[in-house]
Amino acid sequence: MNKGYEGDLTAAEGWKFLEEDAEALLIDVRTVAEWIYVGLPDLSKLGRTVVCVQWNQWPNMEVNPDFLPHLEAEGVTRERPLLLICRSGIRSRDAAVALTGAGFGPCYNISDGFEGDLDNAKHRGTLNGWRVSGLPWIQQ
């Protein structure tokens, strides 16, 4: 089945991909509030920074009409591998599909996101995701 993008990676697989491919970029598509209050992946050990461009805009969570121009302004080019991350893999999947359709990529979705899936108590950050996987992250 064609998902409309290259495929899904766990956060740990995404980190390994970034370690092995110096051309690959990590794009965080969460909101500004999430970047500030929840945290960001820290790629400083790889000599890189995460590219932050909102896929949806607060407060209505409408798709950012300037998503592609903002990425291009950040220096994102069409031929580089792109790994997309959000809270739990939904927005980043949608962004991966859109970017693939616009000729970018290959595009990968970090399927467990930064905070991961909900546990039985309806809490994130306990089962999987970037932080739970022990990957580097920072808060502002």
N, CA, C and O atoms as CSV, one atom per row, in Angstrom:
chain,resi,resn,atom,element,x,y,z
A,1,MET,N,N,0.837,-1.190,0.000
A,1,MET,CA,C,0.000,0.000,0.000
A,1,MET,C,C,0.877,1.246,0.000
A,1,MET,O,O,1.816,1.342,0.790
A,2,ASN,N,N,0.587,2.179,-0.857
A,2,ASN,CA,C,1.320,3.437,-0.940
A,2,ASN,C,C,0.743,4.426,0.062
A,2,ASN,O,O,-0.429,4.792,-0.022
A,3,LYS,N,N,1.567,4.855,1.009
A,3,LYS,CA,C,1.126,5.792,2.036
A,3,LYS,C,C,1.180,7.235,1.561
A,3,LYS,O,O,0.618,8.119,2.207
A,4,GLY,N,N,1.842,7.483,0.452
A,4,GLY,CA,C,1.997,8.850,-0.026
A,4,GLY,C,C,3.268,9.518,0.465
A,4,GLY,O,O,3.480,10.708,0.232
A,5,TYR,N,N,4.123,8.745,1.151
A,5,TYR,CA,C,5.432,9.209,1.614
A,5,TYR,C,C,6.322,7.981,1.750
A,5,TYR,O,O,5.854,6.857,1.571
A,6,GLU,N,N,7.594,8.179,2.064
A,6,GLU,CA,C,8.555,7.072,2.040
A,6,GLU,C,C,8.266,6.003,3.082
A,6,GLU,O,O,8.402,4.813,2.798
A,7,GLY,N,N,7.868,6.413,4.293
A,7,GLY,CA,C,7.584,5.419,5.320
A,7,GLY,C,C,7.672,5.976,6.722
A,7,GLY,O,O,7.952,7.157,6.931
A,8,ASP,N,N,7.423,5.090,7.686
A,8,ASP,CA,C,7.440,5.444,9.100
A,8,ASP,C,C,8.713,4.933,9.758
A,8,ASP,O,O,9.224,3.864,9.423
A,9,LEU,N,N,9.210,5.723,10.703
A,9,LEU,CA,C,10.344,5.347,11.539
A,9,LEU,C,C,9.962,5.623,12.984
A,9,LEU,O,O,9.227,6.571,13.259
A,10,THR,N,N,10.450,4.810,13.905
A,10,THR,CA,C,10.321,5.175,15.312
A,10,THR,C,C,11.303,6.308,15.592
A,10,THR,O,O,12.172,6.604,14.772
A,11,ALA,N,N,11.161,6.932,16.742
A,11,ALA,CA,C,12.098,7.995,17.102
A,11,ALA,C,C,13.531,7.463,17.127
A,11,ALA,O,O,14.444,8.122,16.630
A,12,ALA,N,N,13.732,6.280,17.699
A,12,ALA,CA,C,15.078,5.699,17.762
A,12,ALA,C,C,15.625,5.416,16.364
A,12,ALA,O,O,16.802,5.659,16.098
A,13,GLU,N,N,14.784,4.909,15.477
A,13,GLU,CA,C,15.216,4.674,14.092
A,13,GLU,C,C,15.529,5.991,13.390
A,13,GLU,O,O,16.463,6.071,12.592
A,14,GLY,N,N,14.743,7.021,13.692
A,14,GLY,CA,C,14.995,8.342,13.119
A,14,GLY,C,C,16.339,8.902,13.552
A,14,GLY,O,O,17.070,9.471,12.741
A,15,TRP,N,N,16.669,8.740,14.842
A,15,TRP,CA,C,17.963,9.208,15.346
A,15,TRP,C,C,19.096,8.494,14.614
A,15,TRP,O,O,20.062,9.128,14.189
A,16,LYS,N,N,18.977,7.185,14.469
A,16,LYS,CA,C,20.010,6.414,13.770
A,16,LYS,C,C,20.141,6.887,12.321
A,16,LYS,O,O,21.254,7.014,11.811
A,17,PHE,N,N,19.022,7.146,11.661
A,17,PHE,CA,C,19.027,7.654,10.290
A,17,PHE,C,C,19.787,8.980,10.241
A,17,PHE,O,O,20.626,9.184,9.363
A,18,LEU,N,N,19.498,9.872,11.173
A,18,LEU,CA,C,20.175,11.174,11.218
A,18,LEU,C,C,21.673,11.013,11.477
A,18,LEU,O,O,22.484,11.747,10.912
A,19,GLU,N,N,22.039,10.058,12.325
A,19,GLU,CA,C,23.460,9.792,12.584
A,19,GLU,C,C,24.177,9.319,11.323
A,19,GLU,O,O,25.324,9.690,11.076
A,20,GLU,N,N,23.497,8.502,10.533
A,20,GLU,CA,C,24.130,7.860,9.379
A,20,GLU,C,C,24.066,8.680,8.095
A,20,GLU,O,O,24.843,8.434,7.173
A,21,ASP,N,N,23.162,9.643,8.018
A,21,ASP,CA,C,22.998,10.436,6.795
A,21,ASP,C,C,23.106,11.918,7.125
A,21,ASP,O,O,22.156,12.523,7.622
A,22,ALA,N,N,24.257,12.493,6.848
A,22,ALA,CA,C,24.517,13.898,7.178
A,22,ALA,C,C,23.637,14.861,6.393
A,22,ALA,O,O,23.503,16.022,6.778
A,23,GLU,N,N,23.036,14.403,5.304
A,23,GLU,CA,C,22.151,15.259,4.501
A,23,GLU,C,C,20.721,15.293,5.034
A,23,GLU,O,O,19.951,16.187,4.684
A,24,ALA,N,N,20.365,14.334,5.871
A,24,ALA,CA,C,18.992,14.241,6.371
A,24,ALA,C,C,18.688,15.383,7.336
A,24,ALA,O,O,19.543,15.808,8.114
A,25,LEU,N,N,17.459,15.865,7.266
A,25,LEU,CA,C,16.995,16.933,8.146
A,25,LEU,C,C,15.839,16.434,8.997
A,25,LEU,O,O,15.014,15.644,8.537
A,26,LEU,N,N,15.783,16.902,10.248
A,26,LEU,CA,C,14.641,16.652,11.117
A,26,LEU,C,C,13.810,17.924,11.154
A,26,LEU,O,O,14.306,18.992,11.510
A,27,ILE,N,N,12.546,17.801,10.784
A,27,ILE,CA,C,11.630,18.939,10.762
A,27,ILE,C,C,10.553,18.706,11.816
A,27,ILE,O,O,9.801,17.734,11.744
A,28,ASP,N,N,10.485,19.609,12.797
A,28,ASP,CA,C,9.483,19.550,13.857
A,28,ASP,C,C,8.301,20.410,13.425
A,28,ASP,O,O,8.440,21.623,13.265
A,29,VAL,N,N,7.144,19.790,13.238
A,29,VAL,CA,C,5.977,20.495,12.704
A,29,VAL,C,C,4.949,20.848,13.780
A,29,VAL,O,O,3.813,21.198,13.460
A,30,ARG,N,N,5.338,20.757,15.048
A,30,ARG,CA,C,4.418,21.117,16.130
A,30,ARG,C,C,4.235,22.636,16.198
A,30,ARG,O,O,4.787,23.373,15.382
A,31,THR,N,N,3.465,23.085,17.164
A,31,THR,CA,C,3.218,24.517,17.333
A,31,THR,C,C,4.329,25.171,18.150
A,31,THR,O,O,5.108,24.497,18.823
A,32,VAL,N,N,4.381,26.488,18.076
A,32,VAL,CA,C,5.364,27.253,18.848
A,32,VAL,C,C,5.231,26.932,20.335
A,32,VAL,O,O,6.239,26.743,21.016
A,33,ALA,N,N,4.004,26.870,20.845
A,33,ALA,CA,C,3.801,26.569,22.264
A,33,ALA,C,C,4.394,25.212,22.630
A,33,ALA,O,O,4.988,25.068,23.699
A,34,GLU,N,N,4.244,24.227,21.769
A,34,GLU,CA,C,4.820,22.906,22.047
A,34,GLU,C,C,6.340,22.969,22.068
A,34,GLU,O,O,6.974,22.349,22.922
A,35,TRP,N,N,6.927,23.708,21.142
A,35,TRP,CA,C,8.388,23.826,21.128
A,35,TRP,C,C,8.880,24.464,22.424
A,35,TRP,O,O,9.872,24.022,23.003
A,36,ILE,N,N,8.183,25.501,22.872
A,36,ILE,CA,C,8.625,26.247,24.053
A,36,ILE,C,C,8.367,25.475,25.338
A,36,ILE,O,O,9.260,25.354,26.176
A,37,TYR,N,N,7.162,24.952,25.504
A,37,TYR,CA,C,6.765,24.382,26.794
A,37,TYR,C,C,6.995,22.882,26.928
A,37,TYR,O,O,7.127,22.383,28.046
A,38,VAL,N,N,7.046,22.159,25.831
A,38,VAL,CA,C,7.236,20.706,25.903
A,38,VAL,C,C,8.687,20.329,25.637
A,38,VAL,O,O,9.219,19.422,26.276
A,39,GLY,N,N,9.328,21.017,24.701
A,39,GLY,CA,C,10.728,20.747,24.395
A,39,GLY,C,C,10.947,20.479,22.921
A,39,GLY,O,O,10.006,20.385,22.134
A,40,LEU,N,N,12.207,20.360,22.575
A,40,LEU,CA,C,12.637,20.148,21.189
A,40,LEU,C,C,13.685,19.043,21.117
A,40,LEU,O,O,14.484,18.894,22.042
A,41,PRO,N,N,13.697,18.271,20.042
A,41,PRO,CA,C,14.827,17.370,19.832
A,41,PRO,C,C,16.120,18.188,19.771
A,41,PRO,O,O,16.148,19.282,19.207
A,42,ASP,N,N,17.170,17.653,20.350
A,42,ASP,CA,C,18.473,18.329,20.364
A,42,ASP,C,C,19.431,17.547,19.467
A,42,ASP,O,O,19.824,16.424,19.783
A,43,LEU,N,N,19.795,18.157,18.354
A,43,LEU,CA,C,20.688,17.505,17.395
A,43,LEU,C,C,22.116,18.016,17.495
A,43,LEU,O,O,22.919,17.784,16.591
A,44,SER,N,N,22.446,18.710,18.581
A,44,SER,CA,C,23.783,19.309,18.692
A,44,SER,C,C,24.894,18.255,18.662
A,44,SER,O,O,25.993,18.547,18.190
A,45,LYS,N,N,24.639,17.051,19.148
A,45,LYS,CA,C,25.648,15.982,19.080
A,45,LYS,C,C,25.970,15.595,17.641
A,45,LYS,O,O,27.022,15.021,17.359
A,46,LEU,N,N,25.048,15.917,16.738
A,46,LEU,CA,C,25.248,15.632,15.318
A,46,LEU,C,C,25.728,16.863,14.564
A,46,LEU,O,O,25.927,16.814,13.350
A,47,GLY,N,N,25.915,17.971,15.285
A,47,GLY,CA,C,26.348,19.208,14.649
A,47,GLY,C,C,25.265,19.867,13.822
A,47,GLY,O,O,25.556,20.600,12.877
A,48,ARG,N,N,24.010,19.607,14.176
A,48,ARG,CA,C,22.871,20.137,13.424
A,48,ARG,C,C,21.820,20.675,14.373
A,48,ARG,O,O,21.887,20.472,15.585
A,49,THR,N,N,20.852,21.363,13.801
A,49,THR,CA,C,19.694,21.821,14.562
A,49,THR,C,C,18.429,21.318,13.879
A,49,THR,O,O,18.417,21.040,12.679
A,50,VAL,N,N,17.380,21.209,14.657
A,50,VAL,CA,C,16.085,20.818,14.110
A,50,VAL,C,C,15.476,22.025,13.394
A,50,VAL,O,O,15.619,23.161,13.845
A,51,VAL,N,N,14.803,21.769,12.283
A,51,VAL,CA,C,14.079,22.813,11.552
A,51,VAL,C,C,12.662,22.851,12.122
A,51,VAL,O,O,11.966,21.835,12.123
A,52,CYS,N,N,12.235,24.013,12.603
A,52,CYS,CA,C,10.916,24.155,13.220
A,52,CYS,C,C,10.000,24.990,12.335
A,52,CYS,O,O,10.214,26.190,12.164
A,53,VAL,N,N,8.984,24.352,11.777
A,53,VAL,CA,C,7.968,25.031,10.973
A,53,VAL,C,C,6.625,24.386,11.313
A,53,VAL,O,O,6.455,23.176,11.162
A,54,GLN,N,N,5.682,25.194,11.769
A,54,GLN,CA,C,4.372,24.682,12.160
A,54,GLN,C,C,3.597,24.134,10.957
A,54,GLN,O,O,3.513,24.784,9.915
A,55,TRP,N,N,3.033,22.932,11.114
A,55,TRP,CA,C,2.129,22.392,10.103
A,55,TRP,C,C,0.732,22.983,10.300
A,55,TRP,O,O,0.096,23.429,9.344
A,56,ASN,N,N,0.268,22.981,11.536
A,56,ASN,CA,C,-1.013,23.596,11.888
A,56,ASN,C,C,-0.748,24.831,12.733
A,56,ASN,O,O,0.242,24.895,13.462
A,57,GLN,N,N,-1.639,25.812,12.630
A,57,GLN,CA,C,-1.461,27.055,13.370
A,57,GLN,C,C,-2.525,27.194,14.459
A,57,GLN,O,O,-3.713,26.963,14.235
A,58,TRP,N,N,-2.061,27.573,15.625
A,58,TRP,CA,C,-2.921,27.841,16.767
A,58,TRP,C,C,-3.645,29.147,16.519
A,58,TRP,O,O,-3.032,30.025,15.912
A,59,PRO,N,N,-4.891,29.369,16.927
A,59,PRO,CA,C,-5.687,28.498,17.798
A,59,PRO,C,C,-6.613,27.543,17.052
A,59,PRO,O,O,-7.126,26.603,17.659
A,60,ASN,N,N,-6.842,27.747,15.776
A,60,ASN,CA,C,-7.809,26.922,15.041
A,60,ASN,C,C,-7.215,25.630,14.502
A,60,ASN,O,O,-7.943,24.763,14.017
A,61,MET,N,N,-5.906,25.499,14.584
A,61,MET,CA,C,-5.181,24.324,14.098
A,61,MET,C,C,-5.428,24.083,12.610
A,61,MET,O,O,-5.498,22.943,12.150
A,62,GLU,N,N,-5.558,25.180,11.873
A,62,GLU,CA,C,-5.674,25.089,10.423
A,62,GLU,C,C,-4.292,24.850,9.830
A,62,GLU,O,O,-3.281,25.269,10.393
A,63,VAL,N,N,-4.263,24.174,8.692
A,63,VAL,CA,C,-2.984,23.929,8.025
A,63,VAL,C,C,-2.346,25.267,7.674
A,63,VAL,O,O,-2.997,26.161,7.134
A,64,ASN,N,N,-1.074,25.385,7.988
A,64,ASN,CA,C,-0.299,26.595,7.719
A,64,ASN,C,C,-0.179,26.781,6.203
A,64,ASN,O,O,0.473,25.974,5.540
A,65,PRO,N,N,-0.797,27.833,5.639
A,65,PRO,CA,C,-0.729,28.016,4.189
A,65,PRO,C,C,0.678,28.362,3.697
A,65,PRO,O,O,0.968,28.251,2.506
A,66,ASP,N,N,1.534,28.774,4.603
A,66,ASP,CA,C,2.906,29.141,4.244
A,66,ASP,C,C,3.921,28.070,4.631
A,66,ASP,O,O,5.117,28.350,4.722
A,67,PHE,N,N,3.451,26.847,4.858
A,67,PHE,CA,C,4.347,25.774,5.285
A,67,PHE,C,C,5.520,25.593,4.322
A,67,PHE,O,O,6.675,25.619,4.747
A,68,LEU,N,N,5.239,25.411,3.041
A,68,LEU,CA,C,6.320,25.207,2.064
A,68,LEU,C,C,7.239,26.419,1.947
A,68,LEU,O,O,8.457,26.247,1.975
A,69,PRO,N,N,6.712,27.639,1.816
A,69,PRO,CA,C,7.619,28.793,1.759
A,69,PRO,C,C,8.484,28.934,3.014
A,69,PRO,O,O,9.647,29.327,2.922
A,70,HIS,N,N,7.921,28.613,4.191
A,70,HIS,CA,C,8.716,28.694,5.420
A,70,HIS,C,C,9.842,27.657,5.414
A,70,HIS,O,O,10.963,27.954,5.827
A,71,LEU,N,N,9.547,26.454,4.950
A,71,LEU,CA,C,10.600,25.431,4.854
A,71,LEU,C,C,11.697,25.871,3.893
A,71,LEU,O,O,12.884,25.741,4.194
A,72,GLU,N,N,11.303,26.385,2.752
A,72,GLU,CA,C,12.295,26.840,1.775
A,72,GLU,C,C,13.115,27.994,2.334
A,72,GLU,O,O,14.309,28.094,2.055
A,73,ALA,N,N,12.488,28.871,3.124
A,73,ALA,CA,C,13.220,29.972,3.761
A,73,ALA,C,C,14.233,29.448,4.778
A,73,ALA,O,O,15.239,30.104,5.051
A,74,GLU,N,N,13.968,28.266,5.339
A,74,GLU,CA,C,14.895,27.627,6.285
A,74,GLU,C,C,15.995,26.852,5.560
A,74,GLU,O,O,16.856,26.249,6.201
A,75,GLY,N,N,15.968,26.867,4.233
A,75,GLY,CA,C,17.004,26.196,3.458
A,75,GLY,C,C,16.711,24.753,3.109
A,75,GLY,O,O,17.593,24.040,2.628
A,76,VAL,N,N,15.482,24.309,3.344
A,76,VAL,CA,C,15.109,22.934,3.012
A,76,VAL,C,C,14.972,22.821,1.491
A,76,VAL,O,O,14.235,23.579,0.861
A,77,THR,N,N,15.695,21.865,0.923
A,77,THR,CA,C,15.659,21.649,-0.524
A,77,THR,C,C,14.964,20.324,-0.839
A,77,THR,O,O,14.828,19.458,0.026
A,78,ARG,N,N,14.539,20.185,-2.059
A,78,ARG,CA,C,13.692,19.057,-2.458
A,78,ARG,C,C,14.395,17.703,-2.467
A,78,ARG,O,O,13.734,16.675,-2.324
A,79,GLU,N,N,15.699,17.674,-2.629
A,79,GLU,CA,C,16.372,16.384,-2.815
A,79,GLU,C,C,16.906,15.764,-1.529
A,79,GLU,O,O,17.486,14.679,-1.581
A,80,ARG,N,N,16.735,16.401,-0.389
A,80,ARG,CA,C,17.278,15.869,0.866
A,80,ARG,C,C,16.289,14.948,1.560
A,80,ARG,O,O,15.080,15.158,1.463
A,81,PRO,N,N,16.779,13.938,2.255
A,81,PRO,CA,C,15.884,13.129,3.081
A,81,PRO,C,C,15.335,13.990,4.222
A,81,PRO,O,O,16.083,14.698,4.897
A,82,LEU,N,N,14.028,13.917,4.423
A,82,LEU,CA,C,13.366,14.704,5.456
A,82,LEU,C,C,12.671,13.775,6.433
A,82,LEU,O,O,11.904,12.898,6.034
A,83,LEU,N,N,12.946,13.973,7.721
A,83,LEU,CA,C,12.276,13.238,8.783
A,83,LEU,C,C,11.381,14.236,9.495
A,83,LEU,O,O,11.849,15.285,9.936
A,84,LEU,N,N,10.098,13.919,9.610
A,84,LEU,CA,C,9.136,14.844,10.199
A,84,LEU,C,C,8.635,14.305,11.522
A,84,LEU,O,O,8.343,13.116,11.654
A,85,ILE,N,N,8.536,15.200,12.512
A,85,ILE,CA,C,8.109,14.811,13.848
A,85,ILE,C,C,7.080,15.806,14.367
A,85,ILE,O,O,7.168,17.007,14.109
A,86,CYS,N,N,6.101,15.284,15.104
A,86,CYS,CA,C,5.133,16.117,15.814
A,86,CYS,C,C,4.969,15.501,17.205
A,86,CYS,O,O,5.885,14.839,17.694
A,87,ARG,N,N,3.836,15.704,17.837
A,87,ARG,CA,C,3.623,15.148,19.168
A,87,ARG,C,C,3.550,13.630,19.128
A,87,ARG,O,O,4.205,12.947,19.916
A,88,SER,N,N,2.737,13.099,18.191
A,88,SER,CA,C,2.473,11.660,18.222
A,88,SER,C,C,2.402,11.002,16.848
A,88,SER,O,O,1.946,9.864,16.736
A,89,GLY,N,N,2.843,11.695,15.806
A,89,GLY,CA,C,2.946,11.073,14.495
A,89,GLY,C,C,1.808,11.338,13.528
A,89,GLY,O,O,1.821,10.803,12.420
A,90,ILE,N,N,0.829,12.141,13.904
A,90,ILE,CA,C,-0.308,12.400,13.015
A,90,ILE,C,C,-0.041,13.604,12.113
A,90,ILE,O,O,-0.110,13.489,10.890
A,91,ARG,N,N,0.263,14.755,12.710
A,91,ARG,CA,C,0.551,15.945,11.904
A,91,ARG,C,C,1.781,15.732,11.034
A,91,ARG,O,O,1.819,16.167,9.884
A,92,SER,N,N,2.779,15.065,11.585
A,92,SER,CA,C,4.004,14.831,10.809
A,92,SER,C,C,3.738,13.908,9.623
A,92,SER,O,O,4.359,14.060,8.571
A,93,ARG,N,N,2.828,12.958,9.780
A,93,ARG,CA,C,2.446,12.098,8.651
A,93,ARG,C,C,1.782,12.935,7.558
A,93,ARG,O,O,2.098,12.792,6.376
A,94,ASP,N,N,0.864,13.805,7.963
A,94,ASP,CA,C,0.185,14.661,6.984
A,94,ASP,C,C,1.181,15.567,6.267
A,94,ASP,O,O,1.078,15.775,5.059
A,95,ALA,N,N,2.143,16.103,7.010
A,95,ALA,CA,C,3.171,16.956,6.401
A,95,ALA,C,C,4.055,16.144,5.456
A,95,ALA,O,O,4.446,16.641,4.400
A,96,ALA,N,N,4.373,14.900,5.822
A,96,ALA,CA,C,5.190,14.043,4.951
A,96,ALA,C,C,4.474,13.767,3.635
A,96,ALA,O,O,5.097,13.765,2.573
A,97,VAL,N,N,3.177,13.537,3.702
A,97,VAL,CA,C,2.390,13.310,2.485
A,97,VAL,C,C,2.414,14.562,1.611
A,97,VAL,O,O,2.634,14.478,0.403
A,98,ALA,N,N,2.185,15.727,2.227
A,98,ALA,CA,C,2.162,16.983,1.464
A,98,ALA,C,C,3.519,17.281,0.841
A,98,ALA,O,O,3.594,17.688,-0.318
A,99,LEU,N,N,4.589,17.083,1.600
A,99,LEU,CA,C,5.930,17.355,1.073
A,99,LEU,C,C,6.284,16.396,-0.061
A,99,LEU,O,O,6.875,16.806,-1.060
A,100,THR,N,N,5.929,15.137,0.090
A,100,THR,CA,C,6.172,14.171,-0.982
A,100,THR,C,C,5.420,14.591,-2.241
A,100,THR,O,O,5.963,14.536,-3.344
A,101,GLY,N,N,4.178,15.005,-2.072
A,101,GLY,CA,C,3.376,15.457,-3.203
A,101,GLY,C,C,3.937,16.693,-3.880
A,101,GLY,O,O,3.708,16.920,-5.068
A,102,ALA,N,N,4.686,17.503,-3.106
A,102,ALA,CA,C,5.302,18.717,-3.652
A,102,ALA,C,C,6.696,18.457,-4.216
A,102,ALA,O,O,7.382,19.389,-4.636
A,103,GLY,N,N,7.115,17.188,-4.228
A,103,GLY,CA,C,8.400,16.841,-4.827
A,103,GLY,C,C,9.580,16.836,-3.885
A,103,GLY,O,O,10.722,16.768,-4.339
A,104,PHE,N,N,9.341,16.908,-2.578
A,104,PHE,CA,C,10.425,16.844,-1.603
A,104,PHE,C,C,10.685,15.391,-1.237
A,104,PHE,O,O,9.844,14.514,-1.435
A,105,GLY,N,N,11.889,15.164,-0.691
A,105,GLY,CA,C,12.107,13.879,-0.091
A,105,GLY,C,C,13.198,13.035,-0.709
A,105,GLY,O,O,13.913,13.444,-1.624
A,106,PRO,N,N,13.289,11.840,-0.163
A,106,PRO,CA,C,12.268,11.052,0.487
A,106,PRO,C,C,11.872,11.624,1.855
A,106,PRO,O,O,12.707,12.174,2.574
A,107,CYS,N,N,10.591,11.485,2.200
A,107,CYS,CA,C,10.041,12.002,3.450
A,107,CYS,C,C,9.621,10.843,4.348
A,107,CYS,O,O,8.936,9.916,3.916
A,108,TYR,N,N,10.045,10.919,5.599
A,108,TYR,CA,C,9.737,9.897,6.595
A,108,TYR,C,C,8.969,10.525,7.750
A,108,TYR,O,O,9.209,11.676,8.114
A,109,ASN,N,N,8.052,9.769,8.316
A,109,ASN,CA,C,7.284,10.182,9.480
A,109,ASN,C,C,7.850,9.505,10.719
A,109,ASN,O,O,8.013,8.285,10.741
A,110,ILE,N,N,8.152,10.291,11.754
A,110,ILE,CA,C,8.513,9.712,13.055
A,110,ILE,C,C,7.186,9.333,13.710
A,110,ILE,O,O,6.502,10.180,14.284
A,111,SER,N,N,6.835,8.063,13.619
A,111,SER,CA,C,5.480,7.609,13.927
A,111,SER,C,C,5.104,7.699,15.402
A,111,SER,O,O,3.920,7.800,15.723
A,112,ASP,N,N,6.085,7.666,16.310
A,112,ASP,CA,C,5.756,7.791,17.730
A,112,ASP,C,C,5.948,9.216,18.245
A,112,ASP,O,O,5.684,9.494,19.415
A,113,GLY,N,N,6.398,10.103,17.391
A,113,GLY,CA,C,6.465,11.518,17.725
A,113,GLY,C,C,7.411,11.871,18.859
A,113,GLY,O,O,8.250,11.071,19.271
A,114,PHE,N,N,7.252,13.083,19.347
A,114,PHE,CA,C,8.091,13.582,20.431
A,114,PHE,C,C,7.606,13.075,21.783
A,114,PHE,O,O,8.413,12.733,22.647
A,115,GLU,N,N,6.280,13.026,21.969
A,115,GLU,CA,C,5.709,12.624,23.257
A,115,GLU,C,C,5.160,11.209,23.275
A,115,GLU,O,O,4.976,10.638,24.350
A,116,GLY,N,N,4.896,10.634,22.122
A,116,GLY,CA,C,4.449,9.255,22.068
A,116,GLY,C,C,2.951,9.065,22.170
A,116,GLY,O,O,2.175,10.019,22.226
A,117,ASP,N,N,2.574,7.800,22.192
A,117,ASP,CA,C,1.168,7.412,22.249
A,117,ASP,C,C,0.608,7.569,23.657
A,117,ASP,O,O,1.353,7.645,24.634
A,118,LEU,N,N,-0.721,7.617,23.743
A,118,LEU,CA,C,-1.399,7.643,25.039
A,118,LEU,C,C,-1.285,6.280,25.713
A,118,LEU,O,O,-1.405,5.243,25.061
A,119,ASP,N,N,-1.053,6.291,27.028
A,119,ASP,CA,C,-1.067,5.042,27.784
A,119,ASP,C,C,-2.495,4.781,28.282
A,119,ASP,O,O,-3.415,5.512,27.918
A,120,ASN,N,N,-2.684,3.759,29.098
A,120,ASN,CA,C,-4.021,3.413,29.587
A,120,ASN,C,C,-4.637,4.500,30.451
A,120,ASN,O,O,-5.860,4.579,30.564
A,121,ALA,N,N,-3.807,5.341,31.064
A,121,ALA,CA,C,-4.299,6.451,31.887
A,121,ALA,C,C,-4.493,7.723,31.065
A,121,ALA,O,O,-4.771,8.786,31.619
A,122,LYS,N,N,-4.347,7.615,29.742
A,122,LYS,CA,C,-4.500,8.748,28.816
A,122,LYS,C,C,-3.397,9.792,28.987
A,122,LYS,O,O,-3.637,10.989,28.830
A,123,HIS,N,N,-2.194,9.332,29.308
A,123,HIS,CA,C,-1.023,10.200,29.436
A,123,HIS,C,C,-0.030,9.875,28.330
A,123,HIS,O,O,0.161,8.715,27.967
A,124,ARG,N,N,0.593,10.911,27.805
A,124,ARG,CA,C,1.677,10.726,26.844
A,124,ARG,C,C,3.004,10.775,27.600
A,124,ARG,O,O,3.066,11.195,28.755
A,125,GLY,N,N,4.047,10.342,26.926
A,125,GLY,CA,C,5.372,10.431,27.517
A,125,GLY,C,C,5.740,9.265,28.406
A,125,GLY,O,O,6.683,9.362,29.192
A,126,THR,N,N,5.011,8.158,28.298
A,126,THR,CA,C,5.333,6.992,29.118
A,126,THR,C,C,5.607,5.738,28.291
A,126,THR,O,O,6.291,4.829,28.762
A,127,LEU,N,N,5.086,5.676,27.072
A,127,LEU,CA,C,5.197,4.451,26.271
A,127,LEU,C,C,6.307,4.496,25.230
A,127,LEU,O,O,7.108,3.568,25.121
A,128,ASN,N,N,6.344,5.575,24.473
A,128,ASN,CA,C,7.280,5.666,23.358
A,128,ASN,C,C,7.464,7.137,23.002
A,128,ASN,O,O,6.975,8.018,23.709
A,129,GLY,N,N,8.155,7.393,21.926
A,129,GLY,CA,C,8.409,8.769,21.508
A,129,GLY,C,C,9.854,9.172,21.740
A,129,GLY,O,O,10.633,8.438,22.349
A,130,TRP,N,N,10.194,10.355,21.241
A,130,TRP,CA,C,11.566,10.864,21.296
A,130,TRP,C,C,12.090,10.906,22.724
A,130,TRP,O,O,13.164,10.374,23.004
A,131,ARG,N,N,11.342,11.537,23.635
A,131,ARG,CA,C,11.833,11.706,25.013
A,131,ARG,C,C,11.951,10.372,25.738
A,131,ARG,O,O,12.970,10.101,26.373
A,132,VAL,N,N,10.915,9.534,25.651
A,132,VAL,CA,C,10.928,8.251,26.354
A,132,VAL,C,C,12.026,7.339,25.825
A,132,VAL,O,O,12.536,6.490,26.556
A,133,SER,N,N,12.389,7.511,24.569
A,133,SER,CA,C,13.455,6.699,23.975
A,133,SER,C,C,14.836,7.109,24.463
A,133,SER,O,O,15.833,6.486,24.096
A,134,GLY,N,N,14.907,8.151,25.287
A,134,GLY,CA,C,16.190,8.596,25.824
A,134,GLY,C,C,17.021,9.386,24.835
A,134,GLY,O,O,18.231,9.527,25.010
A,135,LEU,N,N,16.383,9.901,23.798
A,135,LEU,CA,C,17.108,10.695,22.801
A,135,LEU,C,C,17.288,12.120,23.315
A,135,LEU,O,O,16.501,12.579,24.143
A,136,PRO,N,N,18.311,12.826,22.838
A,136,PRO,CA,C,18.588,14.164,23.361
A,136,PRO,C,C,17.473,15.160,23.037
A,136,PRO,O,O,16.943,15.196,21.927
A,137,TRP,N,N,17.140,15.959,24.041
A,137,TRP,CA,C,16.136,17.003,23.858
A,137,TRP,C,C,16.415,18.134,24.839
A,137,TRP,O,O,17.120,17.964,25.834
A,138,ILE,N,N,15.844,19.283,24.530
A,138,ILE,CA,C,16.037,20.474,25.362
A,138,ILE,C,C,14.696,21.171,25.564
A,138,ILE,O,O,13.749,20.965,24.805
A,139,GLN,N,N,14.641,21.997,26.602
A,139,GLN,CA,C,13.518,22.909,26.795
A,139,GLN,C,C,14.060,24.315,26.801
A,139,GLN,O,O,15.180,24.569,27.243
A,140,GLN,N,N,13.238,25.237,26.297
A,140,GLN,CA,C,13.675,26.633,26.229
A,140,GLN,C,C,13.287,27.378,27.480
A,140,GLN,O,O,13.573,28.569,27.602
